[in-house]
Amino acid sequence: MSKAYVASALPRQPGISGWVALLPPRRPHPAPEGNITADVVVIGAGFAGLAAARKLSQLDPKLSVAVLEAGIVGEGPAGRNSGFIIDLPHEVSAESLGGDSAAHSRRDIFKNRTAIALAQGMAEEHGWGREVFDPCGRHTIAKGPAGDRHLVAYAEQLKELGEVHALLDAKQTAELTGVTTFSSALFTPGTAMIQPADFVRRFADALKPPVRVFEQSPVQRITPSGAGWKVESGRGAVTAARVLLAVNGHAQSFGLLKRRLMHVFTYASLTRAFEPRLLGGNRQWAATPALPMGTTLRRIVTSEGDRMLVRSRYSFNPTNTVSDAAVVRAGRLHDARLASRFPMLRGLGMEYRWAGAMALTWNSVPVVQEVEPGLWLAAGCNGVGATNATANGIVVAERSLGVMSELGRNFELSAAPGPVPPEPIATLGGKLSLAFKEWRAGDE
Ligand SMILES: Cc1cc2nc3c(=O)[nH]c(=O)nc-3n(C[C@H](O)[C@H](O)[C@H](O)COP(=O)(O)OP(=O)(O)OC[C@H]3O[C@@H](n4cnc5c(N)ncnc54)[C@H](O)[C@@H]3O)c2cc1C
């Protein structure tokens, strides 16, 4: 017998995302009023929800789809990340950045490229410029011998996989970054860079009837109704045969995936605009750290001048929330990381600081499952949701319509999400493990 799923918590976005702040004002789509019907309800307009809506309409253009987003599109994690849609294996908390076997890595690459193709398809179809979606590749950057060794080992893995890459020495890395702080870098061409808030907003706005997007529409209850489900939000309700829950870690707020998800937050700061001549090197580049758990950097060009994004620090937060004080604390680390890497930007100051939620499974596997007939779940972004959650969204859309693709078959090879240890072991272990890995990443 089906039961009601009631949201015990709704998302709150800590800090002010610089990506949103840089965008012009936009009028959000209105919330649903009264009783509406649709063929499918998608809950959550992050990477997973938007990809699901897109895939559903590609598979059946006549399908009426209602996307319900608790907040304003772009203000959630999908719009407040560093903007890397990474094509190669990249497990942020793993021992190495590559996968553990060639077969696993190839499946990962196929999944990532399928996700990038969906994003690229949107960008090309709607004529978005490179300031929104830029298939420019990325650098992975090292600051010392440990990072250098990791890059060499990673390059070896890529060679075995037949993946194009180029190692840069210290001089070439200085030409890229404008500073002599870094010891080496590895360029891989397949990553696409996005202005994440702009990208997800445009994505949501490009979905046209019979797909409808509703914002400021937190879903409070999902209850069985006839042969389907009734999804209630504020003064409105949508009834549909199928519901796709694409709320990542908030699946647990609906009582699902108990002890299967770990809530981890990461933090970013964006500097004030600076005169481009203050810092040499390229004016646009993006670099993930050589050691997993290190610091991500991205230089961007804005109408007021150039800016530097610093993303660093992970925290384990079983309540799926972080305080404003945690954003301030992480900000101090960002200031120090910026000053030690770019002495000429010391004292520039950060204009925006924020944090965002991610949900990891114990064994880093995705979760796409039918909880009950017609009620589907896509979760477990595992820290790289621009690709992982997009892929989850594609697969949940396909499966809900009974379609089995190569990507879906690959998902079938994944293990089930392993159980997270009971409290307080989970919290203690999670915090200790993150602290140890961050300590090991050192200043990278
Ligand atoms: C600072 C930072 C940097 C990052 N950098 C990168 C990066 O460069 N590359 C990368 O791949 N990943 C990155 N990530 C991770 C990435 O942002 C996440 O993995 C991704 O957003 C997960 O996508 P999702 O669609 O699963 O979930 P989300 O993006 O969290 O989307 C879920 C949506 O569901 C909505 N929701 C929740 N509950 C309800 C409800 N009851 N009713 C309606 N809607 C609801 C939320 O408001 C949210 O918009 C970063 C994250 C942060 C915070």
Ligand as a Chemical Component Dictionary entry (heavy atoms), coordinates in Angstrom:
data_LIG
# 
_chem_comp.id                   LIG 
_chem_comp.type                 NON-POLYMER 
_chem_comp.pdbx_formal_charge   0 
_chem_comp.three_letter_code    LIG 
# 
loop_
_chem_comp_atom.comp_id 
_chem_comp_atom.atom_id 
_chem_comp_atom.alt_atom_id 
_chem_comp_atom.type_symbol 
_chem_comp_atom.charge 
_chem_comp_atom.model_Cartn_x 
_chem_comp_atom.model_Cartn_y 
_chem_comp_atom.model_Cartn_z 
_chem_comp_atom.pdbx_ordinal 
LIG C1  C1  C 0 30.813 25.586 -4.396  1  
LIG C2  C2  C 0 30.515 24.346 -5.191  2  
LIG C3  C3  C 0 31.313 24.017 -6.276  3  
LIG C4  C4  C 0 31.013 22.880 -7.034  4  
LIG N1  N1  N 0 31.678 22.682 -8.207  5  
LIG C5  C5  C 0 31.280 21.703 -9.054  6  
LIG C6  C6  C 0 31.827 21.588 -10.355 7  
LIG O1  O1  O 0 32.643 22.415 -10.786 8  
LIG N2  N2  N 0 31.425 20.547 -11.127 9  
LIG C7  C7  C 0 30.490 19.643 -10.701 10 
LIG O2  O2  O 0 30.185 18.709 -11.425 11 
LIG N3  N3  N 0 29.901 19.763 -9.485  12 
LIG C8  C8  C 0 30.261 20.778 -8.667  13 
LIG N4  N4  N 0 29.621 20.939 -7.464  14 
LIG C9  C9  C 0 28.569 19.988 -7.091  15 
LIG C10 C10 C 0 27.266 20.246 -7.868  16 
LIG O3  O3  O 0 26.842 21.567 -7.716  17 
LIG C11 C11 C 0 26.197 19.276 -7.378  18 
LIG O4  O4  O 0 26.728 17.991 -7.478  19 
LIG C12 C12 C 0 24.927 19.381 -8.224  20 
LIG O5  O5  O 0 24.343 20.641 -8.088  21 
LIG C13 C13 C 0 23.922 18.293 -7.879  22 
LIG O6  O6  O 0 22.884 18.373 -8.803  23 
LIG P1  P1  P 0 21.421 17.823 -8.471  24 
LIG O7  O7  O 0 20.537 18.204 -9.586  25 
LIG O8  O8  O 0 21.508 16.404 -8.072  26 
LIG O9  O9  O 0 21.015 18.584 -7.140  27 
LIG P2  P2  P 0 20.802 20.134 -6.870  28 
LIG O10 O10 O 0 21.621 20.961 -7.757  29 
LIG O11 O11 O 0 20.924 20.276 -5.396  30 
LIG O12 O12 O 0 19.284 20.335 -7.298  31 
LIG C14 C14 C 0 18.224 19.849 -6.519  32 
LIG C15 C15 C 0 17.133 20.899 -6.526  33 
LIG O13 O13 O 0 16.028 20.361 -5.792  34 
LIG C16 C16 C 0 15.405 21.436 -5.125  35 
LIG N5  N5  N 0 14.593 20.899 -4.027  36 
LIG C17 C17 C 0 14.997 20.331 -2.863  37 
LIG N6  N6  N 0 13.941 19.993 -2.116  38 
LIG C18 C18 C 0 12.828 20.352 -2.817  39 
LIG C19 C19 C 0 11.424 20.280 -2.592  40 
LIG N7  N7  N 0 10.934 19.764 -1.453  41 
LIG N8  N8  N 0 10.592 20.750 -3.541  42 
LIG C20 C20 C 0 11.066 21.274 -4.709  43 
LIG N9  N9  N 0 12.373 21.378 -4.975  44 
LIG C21 C21 C 0 13.253 20.929 -4.041  45 
LIG C22 C22 C 0 16.567 22.295 -4.648  46 
LIG O14 O14 O 0 16.158 23.624 -4.373  47 
LIG C23 C23 C 0 17.546 22.185 -5.812  48 
LIG O15 O15 O 0 17.432 23.286 -6.710  49 
LIG C24 C24 C 0 29.933 22.032 -6.658  50 
LIG C25 C25 C 0 29.150 22.362 -5.558  51 
LIG C26 C26 C 0 29.421 23.507 -4.837  52 
LIG C27 C27 C 0 28.547 23.842 -3.683  53 
# 
loop_
_chem_comp_bond.comp_id 
_chem_comp_bond.atom_id_1 
_chem_comp_bond.atom_id_2 
_chem_comp_bond.value_order 
_chem_comp_bond.pdbx_ordinal 
LIG C1  C2  SING 1  
LIG C2  C3  SING 2  
LIG C2  C26 DOUB 3  
LIG C3  C4  DOUB 4  
LIG C4  N1  SING 5  
LIG C4  C24 SING 6  
LIG N1  C5  DOUB 7  
LIG C5  C6  SING 8  
LIG C5  C8  SING 9  
LIG C6  O1  DOUB 10 
LIG C6  N2  SING 11 
LIG N2  C7  SING 12 
LIG C7  O2  DOUB 13 
LIG C7  N3  SING 14 
LIG N3  C8  DOUB 15 
LIG C8  N4  SING 16 
LIG N4  C9  SING 17 
LIG N4  C24 SING 18 
LIG C9  C10 SING 19 
LIG C10 O3  SING 20 
LIG C10 C11 SING 21 
LIG C11 O4  SING 22 
LIG C11 C12 SING 23 
LIG C12 O5  SING 24 
LIG C12 C13 SING 25 
LIG C13 O6  SING 26 
LIG O6  P1  SING 27 
LIG P1  O7  DOUB 28 
LIG P1  O8  SING 29 
LIG P1  O9  SING 30 
LIG O9  P2  SING 31 
LIG P2  O10 DOUB 32 
LIG P2  O11 SING 33 
LIG P2  O12 SING 34 
LIG O12 C14 SING 35 
LIG C14 C15 SING 36 
LIG C15 O13 SING 37 
LIG C15 C23 SING 38 
LIG O13 C16 SING 39 
LIG C16 N5  SING 40 
LIG C16 C22 SING 41 
LIG N5  C17 SING 42 
LIG N5  C21 SING 43 
LIG C17 N6  DOUB 44 
LIG N6  C18 SING 45 
LIG C18 C19 SING 46 
LIG C18 C21 DOUB 47 
LIG C19 N7  SING 48 
LIG C19 N8  DOUB 49 
LIG N8  C20 SING 50 
LIG C20 N9  DOUB 51 
LIG N9  C21 SING 52 
LIG C22 O14 SING 53 
LIG C22 C23 SING 54 
LIG C23 O15 SING 55 
LIG C24 C25 DOUB 56 
LIG C25 C26 SING 57 
LIG C26 C27 SING 58 
# 
